[in-house]
Amino acid sequence: MLEPSARDSYVALAKAIGDPTRLEMLLLIGSRPEYPCTALEEQLPISKSTISYHVKILGQVGLLKVRREGRYFFYELQRSVLDYYVPDLLPRLLAERAGHAAG
């Protein structure tokens, strides 16, 4: 059986990536070394405040690193954290997306 802290970490991560918007954000951010907030605003049909809310949740579980440059924010997926909990999830989902785009 998992230790309580490990179990809590898995539950928090599952909740974070279980939301369709946050999973889409991870796919977008994970498709580049660094992803600008302005690009998320263009790609997602949600408000800036909603993007900030989702970024906060992803950051709380350690999946995103946020860098600020002036008034702009840039996001970096912490692949090692994602791979620790769900190995190869990102490559599988990106490959599936590429397959649908090609087909």
C-alpha positions in Angstrom: 0.0 0.0 0.0 1.2 3.5 -0.8 2.3 5.8 2.0 -0.3 8.5 2.7 1.9 11.3 1.2 2.6 9.3 -2.0 -1.1 8.4 -2.3 -2.0 12.1 -1.8 0.5 13.1 -4.5 -1.0 10.6 -7.0 -4.5 11.8 -6.2 -3.6 15.4 -6.7 -1.8 14.7 -10.0 -4.8 12.6 -11.2 -7.2 15.4 -10.4 -4.9 18.0 -12.1 -4.6 16.0 -15.4 -8.1 14.6 -15.2 -9.6 17.9 -16.3 -9.8 18.1 -20.1 -8.7 21.7 -20.3 -5.7 21.1 -18.1 -4.8 18.0 -20.1 -5.0 20.0 -23.3 -2.8 22.7 -21.8 -0.2 20.0 -20.9 -0.3 18.8 -24.5 0.2 22.3 -25.9 2.9 23.2 -23.4 4.6 19.9 -23.8 4.8 20.3 -27.5 7.5 22.9 -27.2 10.5 23.5 -24.8 8.7 26.6 -23.5 5.2 27.9 -24.3 4.1 31.5 -24.0 0.9 32.4 -22.2 -0.2 34.5 -25.2 -0.2 31.3 -27.4 -2.4 29.5 -24.8 -4.8 32.5 -25.0 -4.9 32.0 -28.8 -5.3 28.2 -28.7 -7.8 27.8 -25.8 -11.4 29.2 -25.9 -11.2 30.4 -22.2 -10.4 33.6 -20.4 -7.0 34.7 -19.1 -8.2 34.3 -15.6 -9.3 30.7 -16.3 -5.9 30.0 -17.9 -4.3 31.4 -14.7 -6.5 29.1 -12.5 -5.5 26.0 -14.5 -1.8 27.0 -14.5 -1.9 27.4 -10.8 -3.3 23.9 -10.3 -0.8 22.3 -12.7 2.0 24.2 -10.9 0.9 23.1 -7.5 1.4 19.5 -8.4 4.8 20.3 -9.9 3.9 19.9 -13.6 4.7 23.4 -14.7 7.5 25.8 -14.3 6.5 29.4 -14.8 8.9 32.1 -16.0 8.0 35.7 -16.1 9.7 38.1 -18.5 8.3 41.6 -18.1 4.5 41.3 -18.4 4.7 38.0 -20.2 4.6 34.5 -18.8 6.2 31.4 -20.2 5.5 27.8 -19.2 7.7 24.8 -19.2 6.4 21.3 -18.7 8.3 19.5 -16.0 8.5 16.2 -18.0 10.4 14.4 -15.2 7.5 14.9 -12.8 4.9 13.8 -15.4 7.0 10.8 -16.4 7.5 9.8 -12.7 3.8 9.5 -12.2 2.6 8.5 -15.7 5.5 7.3 -17.8 5.2 8.0 -21.5 1.8 9.7 -21.2 2.9 12.8 -23.1 4.6 11.0 -26.1 1.5 8.7 -26.4 -1.0 11.6 -26.4 1.1 13.7 -28.8 1.5 10.8 -31.2 -2.2 10.2 -31.1 -2.9 13.8 -31.8 -0.4 13.7 -34.7 -2.1 10.6 -36.1 -5.5 12.3 -36.0 -4.1 15.4 -37.7 -2.5 13.3 -40.4 -5.6 11.2 -41.0 
